[in-house]
């Protein structure tokens, strides 16, 4: 029997939890061709949300193309162009031959090289000319969604994951100006740009002096509420002939602070330990939680080994709920040095995706399991 809880992959159908208002918001923006920026920490379900909205839109409208691009591994401007163009062309093609025709028709002057995997399952193109050597502008690629929309008489929705990575490109502001200059002219295309580093995305989209300022609606994805997790977890148990009381479903969500990935993971561990046709107990939940923390301990130990003593002290202060990091008592208790160190410690742990800056300046640990381990195992 397959486990009824899904994590680490895209959640679809019965595995998708709540997010009704966010789905409705995103579908409405897609329909109206309104650009949307989605911001949340890693593993909160951004991709699952975008996928569900895209599926609903396809069912409602036949004349729409959905293009999804992941630029996590794109470290240069040229790699971005390659990934972007391949994804856009695939969204408009249903077969290898159609993909090849599209490459030649829309990007012929870039001397494209088209290849297919040995199994014939995937195909892509690369540039036959060097980006730097030929001093190419690649304007055709940035306008490709609108060109295809005009050619096929369809709307195009372009969804780009890990968009904050463009900050790492050489002369990123110039590249952002180029993107905005092209994309803001596209009348039949909507862009959904999302990523996991809140501070970097806010720099891109919420800074007055940046090219993407006011580019579209910003959606800050929130955690799924405990009130939504309780019926979901109980229902998934019942679907497989097992039972769990509402208070224990709520306890699972509480232990993982409603973190989508970890709540699903702990739910799976609890489900696996519950015998067939039986009811879960408090002892099972506690055992599963301890086992999960033990399972993650080596990973967390490696994270701590890469930190300085002051960075560790700062994380312990965050885990303890400290808000005034510059007080003498806090500086001494957590061995943070002087108050002038706080900004550097915050920025260093932020860059390592260990903390998240919330509205109002509050700081929170991104990983609830790591937070528990720091407080109760490491300490």
C-alpha positions in Angstrom: 0.0 0.0 0.0 1.4 3.4 -1.0 1.7 5.9 1.9 -0.9 8.6 1.8 1.4 11.5 2.5 3.6 13.2 0.0 6.7 15.4 0.5 9.7 16.3 -1.5 7.6 16.0 -4.7 4.9 18.1 -6.3 1.6 17.5 -4.5 -1.4 16.9 -6.8 -5.1 15.9 -6.5 -5.8 14.4 -3.0 -2.2 15.1 -1.9 -2.7 18.9 -2.3 -3.7 20.5 1.0 -5.8 23.7 1.4 -4.4 26.8 -0.4 -7.9 27.4 -1.8 -7.7 31.2 -1.6 -4.2 31.2 -3.0 -5.2 29.0 -5.9 -8.2 31.2 -6.7 -6.0 34.3 -6.6 -3.4 32.8 -8.9 -5.9 31.4 -11.4 -7.6 34.8 -11.5 -4.3 36.5 -12.2 -3.4 34.0 -14.9 -6.8 34.5 -16.6 -6.3 38.3 -16.5 -2.7 38.2 -17.5 -1.5 39.9 -14.3 2.1 39.3 -13.4 2.5 37.6 -10.0 5.4 37.2 -7.6 5.2 34.3 -5.0 7.5 34.5 -2.0 8.0 31.8 0.7 10.8 29.8 2.3 11.9 26.5 0.7 9.6 23.5 0.8 6.4 25.4 1.5 4.6 24.2 -1.7 5.1 27.0 -4.2 5.6 24.7 -7.1 2.6 22.6 -6.1 0.5 25.7 -5.9 1.6 26.9 -9.3 1.0 23.5 -10.8 -2.6 23.3 -9.5 -3.4 26.8 -10.7 -2.0 25.9 -14.1 -4.0 22.7 -14.3 -7.3 24.5 -13.4 -6.6 27.2 -16.0 -6.0 24.6 -18.7 -9.3 23.0 -17.9 -11.1 26.3 -18.1 -9.4 27.7 -21.2 -8.2 25.8 -24.2 -6.2 28.7 -25.7 -3.5 28.9 -23.1 0.0 27.7 -23.0 1.7 27.1 -19.6 5.5 27.3 -19.6 7.4 26.3 -16.4 11.1 27.1 -16.0 13.4 26.2 -13.1 16.6 28.3 -13.1 18.0 26.8 -9.9 21.1 25.5 -11.9 21.4 28.6 -14.1 24.5 30.5 -13.0 25.0 32.8 -16.0 22.9 34.9 -18.3 23.5 32.5 -21.2 22.4 29.5 -19.1 19.2 31.5 -18.3 18.5 32.1 -22.0 19.0 28.4 -22.8 16.7 27.2 -20.1 14.1 29.9 -20.8 14.0 29.2 -24.5 13.9 25.4 -24.2 11.0 25.7 -21.7 9.0 28.1 -23.8 9.5 26.1 -27.0 8.5 22.8 -25.3 5.3 24.4 -24.0 4.3 25.2 -27.5 5.2 21.8 -29.0 3.6 18.4 -28.6 6.2 16.4 -30.5 9.9 16.3 -31.4 9.2 17.4 -35.0 7.2 20.4 -33.8 9.9 21.4 -31.4 12.5 21.3 -34.2 10.3 23.4 -36.4 9.8 26.0 -33.7 13.6 26.2 -33.0 14.3 26.9 -36.6 11.4 29.3 -37.1 11.9 31.5 -34.1 15.6 31.2 -33.3 17.2 30.3 -36.6 19.7 33.1 -36.6 21.2 31.9 -33.4 22.5 28.8 -35.2 20.7 26.4 -32.8 21.8 22.9 -32.2 18.9 20.5 -31.5 19.5 17.2 -29.7 17.4 14.3 -28.3 18.2 12.0 -25.4 19.2 8.4 -26.1 15.8 7.2 -25.0 14.0 9.8 -27.1 12.1 11.1 -24.1 13.6 14.6 -23.9 14.8 17.1 -26.4 16.4 20.5 -26.2 18.5 23.0 -28.2 21.8 24.7 -27.4 23.4 27.7 -29.1 25.6 27.2 -32.0 27.1 30.6 -31.5 28.9 31.8 -28.4 27.1 34.4 -26.4 30.2 36.4 -25.6 32.2 35.9 -28.8 29.3 36.8 -31.1 28.1 39.6 -28.8 24.5 38.4 -29.2 21.6 40.3 -27.6 19.2 37.3 -27.6 16.3 39.7 -27.8 14.4 37.1 -29.8 14.5 34.7 -26.8 13.1 37.3 -24.3 10.3 38.1 -26.8 9.7 34.4 -27.6 6.6 34.0 -25.4 4.8 37.0 -27.0 6.0 35.9 -30.5 4.5 32.4 -30.0 1.3 33.9 -28.4 0.8 36.1 -31.5 1.6 33.2 -33.9 -0.7 30.7 -32.3 -3.4 33.1 -31.1 -3.1 31.9 -27.4 -2.3 33.3 -24.0 1.1 32.3 -22.6 1.8 31.9 -18.8 5.5 31.8 -18.0 6.3 30.5 -14.5 10.0 30.8 -13.4 11.1 29.1 -10.2 14.1 30.3 -8.1 14.0 33.6 -9.8 16.2 35.2 -7.2 19.2 33.5 -8.8 19.4 36.3 -11.4 21.0 38.3 -8.6 24.1 36.1 -9.0 24.6 36.9 -12.7 27.3 39.3 -13.8 25.9 42.9 -13.9 22.5 41.7 -12.6 20.9 45.1 -12.6 21.6 45.5 -16.3 20.1 42.0 -17.0 17.0 42.9 -14.9 16.5 46.1 -16.9 16.7 44.0 -20.1 14.1 41.5 -18.9 11.7 44.2 -17.7 12.1 46.2 -20.9 11.0 43.2 -23.0 8.4 41.6 -20.7 6.5 44.7 -19.8 5.5 45.1 -23.5 4.0 41.6 -23.7 0.3 41.9 -24.1 -0.6 38.2 -24.3 1.8 36.9 -21.7 1.7 36.8 -17.9 4.8 36.1 -15.8 4.7 34.2 -12.5 8.1 34.6 -10.8 8.8 32.8 -7.5 11.6 31.7 -5.3 12.6 30.8 -1.7 14.9 33.6 -0.6 12.5 36.3 0.7 15.2 38.9 1.3 16.6 38.6 -2.2 13.2 38.6 -3.9 12.1 41.7 -1.9 15.3 43.4 -3.1 14.3 42.6 -6.7 10.6 43.4 -6.5 10.1 45.8 -3.6 13.0 48.2 -4.0 12.1 51.5 -5.6 15.4 51.8 -7.5 15.2 48.2 -9.0 13.9 47.5 -12.5 11.3 45.0 -11.4 9.7 47.4 -8.8 5.9 47.1 -9.1 6.2 44.5 -11.8 3.1 42.6 -10.5 1.1 41.4 -7.5 3.2 40.0 -4.6 1.8 36.9 -2.9 3.5 36.0 0.4 2.7 32.3 0.9 1.8 31.5 4.4 2.0 28.2 6.3 -1.1 26.0 6.1 -3.1 26.5 9.2 -3.4 23.8 11.9 -7.2 23.9 11.3 -6.6 22.7 7.8 -4.0 20.1 8.6 -6.3 18.3 11.1 -9.0 17.2 8.6 -6.4 16.5 5.9 -4.3 14.2 8.1 -7.4 12.5 9.5 -8.9 11.9 6.1 -5.7 10.5 4.6 -5.5 8.0 7.5 -9.2 7.0 7.0 -8.6 6.6 3.2 -6.2 3.7 4.1 -8.3 2.1 6.8 -6.4 3.6 9.7 -7.6 6.1 12.3 -6.2 9.1 14.1 -7.9 11.4 16.6 -8.2 15.1 15.7 -6.0 16.1 18.6 -3.2 13.8 17.4 -3.5 15.2 13.9 -3.2 18.6 15.4 -0.2 17.5 17.5 1.6 16.5 14.4 1.1 19.9 12.9 2.1 21.6 16.1 5.4 19.6 16.4 6.3 20.7 12.9 5.0 24.3 13.4 2.7 23.7 10.4 5.6 23.5 8.0 4.2 21.8 4.9 7.1 19.5 4.1 7.8 18.4 7.7 4.1 18.0 8.6 3.7 15.6 5.7 6.9 13.8 6.5 6.0 13.3 10.2 2.5 12.3 9.2 4.0 9.6 7.0 6.2 8.3 9.8 3.2 8.2 12.2 1.1 6.4 9.5 3.8 3.8 8.9 3.9 3.0 12.6 0.2 2.7 13.0 -0.9 -1.0 12.4 -3.4 -1.8 9.7 -7.1 -1.2 10.6 -5.9 0.3 13.9 -6.0 3.7 15.6 -2.9 5.9 16.1 -1.8 6.6 19.7 0.1 9.4 21.4 3.0 7.0 21.9 3.2 6.4 18.2 3.3 10.1 17.4 6.1 10.7 20.0 8.1 7.7 18.7 7.8 8.9 15.1 8.9 12.4 16.0 12.0 11.2 17.9 12.9 8.9 15.1 12.6 11.8 12.6 14.8 14.0 14.6 17.4 11.2 15.0 17.2 10.6 11.2 18.0 14.3 10.6 20.7 14.6 13.3 23.7 13.9 11.0 22.5 16.5 8.5 22.0 19.1 11.3 25.4 18.3 12.8 27.1 19.0 9.5 25.3 22.3 9.2 26.5 23.3 12.7 30.1 22.2 11.9 30.1 24.8 9.1 29.1 27.6 11.4 31.2 29.9 13.7 30.5 29.8 17.4 28.8 33.2 17.3 26.6 32.1 14.4 25.5 29.1 16.5 24.9 31.3 19.5 22.8 33.6 17.3 20.7 30.7 16.0 20.1 29.4 19.6 18.9 32.9 20.5 16.5 32.9 17.5 15.3 29.4 18.5 14.7 30.7 22.1 12.5 33.5 20.7 14.8 36.3 21.5 13.8 39.7 19.9 16.3 42.1 21.4 19.6 40.7 20.4 21.6 43.7 21.4 20.8 43.6 25.1 23.8 43.0 27.4 22.1 39.9 28.9 21.5 38.3 25.4 25.0 39.2 24.2 26.6 37.5 27.2 24.3 34.5 27.5 24.7 33.5 23.8 28.3 34.7 23.5 27.6 37.0 20.6 30.4 39.5 21.3 29.3 43.1 20.8 26.0 44.5 19.5 27.8 45.5 16.3 28.1 41.8 15.4 24.3 41.3 15.3 23.8 42.6 11.7 26.6 40.4 10.3 25.4 37.3 12.2 21.8 37.9 10.9 23.0 38.4 7.3 25.3 35.3 7.4 22.6 33.0 8.7 20.1 34.5 6.3 22.4 33.8 3.3 22.7 30.2 4.5 18.8 29.9 4.5 18.8 29.1 8.2 16.6 32.0 9.2 13.8 34.0 7.7 13.0 37.7 8.1 9.3 38.2 8.7 7.3 41.3 8.2 7.8 43.7 11.1 11.5 42.6 11.4 10.8 39.4 13.4 13.3 36.6 12.9 12.3 33.0 12.7 14.2 29.7 12.1 13.3 28.3 8.7 13.6 24.7 9.7 11.4 23.7 12.7 13.2 20.3 13.0 16.6 22.0 13.1 15.3 24.4 15.7 14.1 21.5 17.9 17.5 19.7 17.4 19.4 22.8 18.4 17.4 23.4 21.5 17.0 19.8 22.8 19.8 17.7 21.2 22.7 19.9 20.4 22.4 22.0 23.5 
